[in-house]
């Protein structure tokens, strides 16, 4: 392997990208834990989810601090986020459908993949759509909602917090999704014109 190939490999396999890959690899284990009945599975499931969620914040922080932002990382990080939250929400519908209605989960996931499509389209136009503050609040609300829903059976008198945060996550998902499309609708219209031309 020559020097340029080694440098390329080190860029691709930097710590932030490895953390994103680790987050994706944790998803099957999380799903198995959430959908398997065994004593105190809520503690194990919550621990796995919080570790995975922590890598979401850590990989971005390290990438910016160490100037290791790469094209792969820009694609891998949001993909890992969507895979993690989608898998967790879908598992929670199976675990406790009364508290986690399927229509709410489908709406949240549809929003995530719609914005992902918009970002991919922008990337093809050599443009980057940065995360807005609403988008960041949405991510935090989703993480809190999932954590509370995983631990729902252990919350006792605080169990009402789980559906409340699920509603907050849903509302922020919709509002931030609309905001993204309004801010970057010119990309879609310009893309349509270029295709038509």
Number of C-alpha atoms within 10 A of each C-alpha: 5 6 8 9 10 11 11 10 11 11 17 18 15 17 17 27 25 17 25 23 18 14 23 20 14 15 21 13 13 21 20 12 18 21 14 10 11 9 8 10 16 20 13 15 21 20 14 19 24 15 12 23 20 14 20 20 13 14 22 19 15 17 17 11 10 10 9 19 20 15 11 12 24 14 15 18 23 16 17 22 20 16 15 23 22 20 16 24 25 18 20 22 18 14 17 14 12 10 16 22 17 16 10 17 20 14 13 24 20 15 19 21 14 14 17 16 12 18 20 16 17 17 15 10 12 8 12 13 15 9 10 12 10 16 19 13 16 22 18 14 21 23 21 19 24 25 21 23 28 26 20 19 12 14 14 9 7 11 16 13 15 22 19 13 20 25 15 17 24 22 16 21 25 18 15 22 19 13 15 20 15 10 10 14 13 11 16 14 11 12 15 11 10 9 8 7 6
